């Protein structure tokens, strides 16, 4: 059966995700992605994605759809119950859909890819297309709920929370893939990650 353009695109995303997770987003030659995807046409990747950034965007979009759906449901419940000012509730709505990616091989690859994009985390307050709508809503709620801090500090704390969450999930993903002993159950791990994130966001400031 002939391979369609959709099949080719899907294969490039799958292989790109695997290689980016294992070897590094910015270290893998695009030619290697093309070869591992079984493409004889060396321009296939550029045709479908335009380059590395387009491929990376496609990898993220493949996973974000499901994350955004669950997050939207959780945020709707928070809003309906008047809990938008509750950092623990909103942080959980941000973390839990993300953490579910630990359940599959492909999801864990995604988490390992995202953790390499820390330079982008400081732009969390920018809306689409840079940030998915529900993620942007959750992070904006979190920043607004941080008590007694100037806007610059709130911004920095949300950025740091993103780094904490992404690094912790990527480490957990590697530990699972390597068959290492896990000190906490999945449920306890997520609960602890939410607790640590809330603690970082709400820590008293020592700045005069």
C-alpha positions as CSV (number, residue, x, y, z in Angstrom):
1,X,0.0,0.0,0.0
2,X,1.4,3.4,-0.9
3,X,2.3,5.7,1.9
4,X,0.2,8.9,2.0
5,X,1.5,12.4,2.9
6,X,-0.3,12.0,6.2
7,X,1.5,8.8,6.9
8,X,4.8,10.4,6.2
9,X,4.1,13.4,8.4
10,X,2.9,11.1,11.2
11,X,6.0,9.0,11.0
12,X,8.3,12.0,11.0
13,X,6.6,13.3,14.2
14,X,6.9,9.9,15.9
15,X,10.6,9.4,15.0
16,X,11.4,13.0,15.7
17,X,9.9,12.8,19.2
18,X,11.8,9.6,19.9
19,X,15.1,11.1,18.9
20,X,14.6,14.4,20.5
21,X,13.7,12.7,23.8
22,X,16.7,10.4,23.7
23,X,19.4,12.6,22.2
24,X,18.3,16.1,22.6
25,X,16.1,18.5,20.7
26,X,18.9,20.6,19.4
27,X,21.5,17.9,19.0
28,X,19.8,15.5,16.6
29,X,20.6,16.2,12.9
30,X,17.4,16.5,10.9
31,X,18.9,14.1,8.3
32,X,18.9,11.4,11.1
33,X,15.2,12.0,11.6
34,X,14.5,11.6,7.9
35,X,16.6,8.5,7.6
36,X,15.1,6.8,10.7
37,X,11.6,7.6,9.4
38,X,12.5,5.7,6.2
39,X,12.3,8.7,3.9
40,X,14.3,8.6,0.7
41,X,13.3,12.2,-0.1
42,X,15.6,14.4,2.0
43,X,13.3,17.3,1.7
44,X,10.3,15.5,3.2
45,X,10.8,17.0,6.7
46,X,11.1,20.6,5.4
47,X,8.1,20.0,3.1
48,X,5.9,19.0,6.0
49,X,7.3,21.2,8.8
50,X,9.6,23.8,7.4
51,X,12.4,22.7,9.7
52,X,13.2,21.8,13.3
53,X,11.0,24.3,15.0
54,X,8.0,23.2,12.9
55,X,8.6,19.6,13.8
56,X,8.9,20.4,17.4
57,X,5.6,22.3,17.3
58,X,3.9,19.3,15.7
59,X,5.2,17.0,18.4
60,X,3.8,19.3,21.1
61,X,0.5,19.8,19.4
62,X,0.0,16.1,19.1
63,X,-0.1,15.8,22.9
64,X,-1.5,19.1,23.9
65,X,-5.0,18.5,22.5
66,X,-5.8,15.8,25.1
67,X,-4.1,17.8,27.8
68,X,-6.1,20.9,27.0
69,X,-9.4,19.1,27.0
70,X,-8.9,17.7,30.5
71,X,-7.5,20.9,31.8
72,X,-10.5,22.8,30.4
73,X,-12.8,20.5,32.3
74,X,-10.9,21.0,35.6
75,X,-10.7,24.8,35.2
76,X,-14.5,25.0,34.4
77,X,-15.2,23.2,37.7
78,X,-12.8,25.5,39.6
79,X,-14.6,28.6,38.1
80,X,-18.0,27.2,38.8
81,X,-17.1,26.6,42.5
82,X,-15.5,30.0,42.9
83,X,-12.0,28.6,43.5
84,X,-10.0,30.6,41.0
85,X,-8.0,32.1,43.9
86,X,-7.0,28.7,45.3
87,X,-3.5,28.0,44.3
88,X,-3.7,24.3,45.1
89,X,-6.8,23.7,43.0
90,X,-5.4,25.6,40.0
91,X,-1.9,24.1,40.2
92,X,-3.5,20.6,40.3
93,X,-5.5,21.5,37.2
94,X,-2.2,22.5,35.5
95,X,-0.1,19.6,36.7
96,X,-2.5,16.6,36.6
97,X,-3.3,16.5,32.8
98,X,0.4,17.0,32.1
99,X,1.4,14.2,34.5
100,X,-0.9,11.7,32.8
101,X,1.7,11.6,30.0
102,X,3.8,9.4,32.3
103,X,1.4,6.5,31.6
104,X,2.6,5.8,28.0
105,X,5.9,5.4,26.2
106,X,5.0,8.2,23.8
107,X,3.8,10.5,26.7
108,X,7.1,10.0,28.5
109,X,9.0,11.0,25.4
110,X,6.9,14.1,25.2
111,X,7.7,15.0,28.8
112,X,11.4,14.6,28.1
113,X,11.1,16.8,25.1
114,X,9.2,19.6,26.9
115,X,11.8,19.8,29.7
116,X,14.4,20.8,27.1
117,X,12.4,24.0,26.2
118,X,13.1,26.0,29.4
119,X,14.1,29.1,27.5
120,X,10.5,29.4,26.4
121,X,9.0,29.1,29.9
122,X,9.5,32.8,30.7
123,X,6.9,33.6,27.9
124,X,4.1,31.8,29.8
125,X,2.0,35.0,30.0
126,X,1.8,35.3,26.2
127,X,-1.4,33.8,24.7
128,X,-1.8,31.8,21.6
129,X,-0.1,30.7,19.4
130,X,2.9,30.5,21.8
131,X,0.8,29.0,24.7
132,X,-2.3,26.7,24.6
133,X,-5.4,28.6,25.8
134,X,-6.1,26.4,28.9
135,X,-2.5,26.4,30.0
136,X,-2.4,30.2,29.6
137,X,-5.6,30.5,31.6
138,X,-4.3,28.3,34.4
139,X,-1.0,30.1,34.7
140,X,-2.7,33.5,34.7
141,X,-5.0,32.3,37.5
142,X,-2.0,31.1,39.5
143,X,-0.1,34.4,39.1
144,X,-3.2,36.3,40.2
145,X,-3.6,34.1,43.3
146,X,0.0,34.6,44.6
147,X,-0.4,36.7,47.7
148,X,1.3,40.0,48.5
149,X,3.9,40.0,45.7
150,X,4.6,42.5,42.9
151,X,3.8,41.5,39.4
152,X,7.5,40.9,38.6
153,X,7.8,38.4,41.4
154,X,4.6,36.7,40.4
155,X,5.8,36.3,36.9
156,X,9.1,34.8,38.1
157,X,7.5,32.4,40.4
158,X,5.2,31.0,37.7
159,X,8.2,30.6,35.4
160,X,10.1,28.7,38.2
161,X,7.1,26.5,38.8
162,X,7.0,25.5,35.2
163,X,10.7,24.6,35.4
164,X,10.1,22.5,38.5
165,X,7.1,20.7,37.1
166,X,8.7,19.9,33.7
167,X,12.0,18.8,35.2
168,X,10.3,16.6,37.8
169,X,8.1,14.9,35.2
170,X,11.0,14.4,32.8
171,X,13.1,12.8,35.5
172,X,10.2,10.6,36.5
173,X,9.8,9.6,32.8
174,X,13.5,8.6,32.5
175,X,13.3,6.6,35.7
176,X,10.3,4.7,34.5
177,X,11.9,4.0,31.1
178,X,15.1,2.9,32.7
179,X,13.3,0.5,35.1
180,X,14.6,2.3,38.2
181,X,13.0,1.9,41.6
182,X,10.4,4.6,42.2
183,X,10.2,6.0,45.7
184,X,6.6,7.2,45.4
185,X,3.5,5.7,43.7
186,X,2.2,7.7,40.8
187,X,-0.6,9.2,42.9
188,X,1.9,10.2,45.7
189,X,4.4,11.6,43.2
190,X,1.8,13.9,41.6
191,X,0.4,15.0,45.0
192,X,3.9,15.8,46.2
193,X,4.7,17.7,43.0
194,X,1.6,19.8,43.4
195,X,2.5,20.4,47.1
196,X,6.1,21.5,46.2
197,X,4.8,23.8,43.4
198,X,2.3,25.4,45.8
199,X,5.0,25.9,48.4
200,X,7.3,27.6,45.9
201,X,4.5,29.9,44.6
202,X,3.4,30.9,48.1
203,X,6.8,31.2,49.8
204,X,7.2,34.5,51.8
205,X,9.5,37.0,50.1
206,X,12.7,38.1,51.8
207,X,13.1,41.1,49.5
208,X,12.8,44.4,51.2
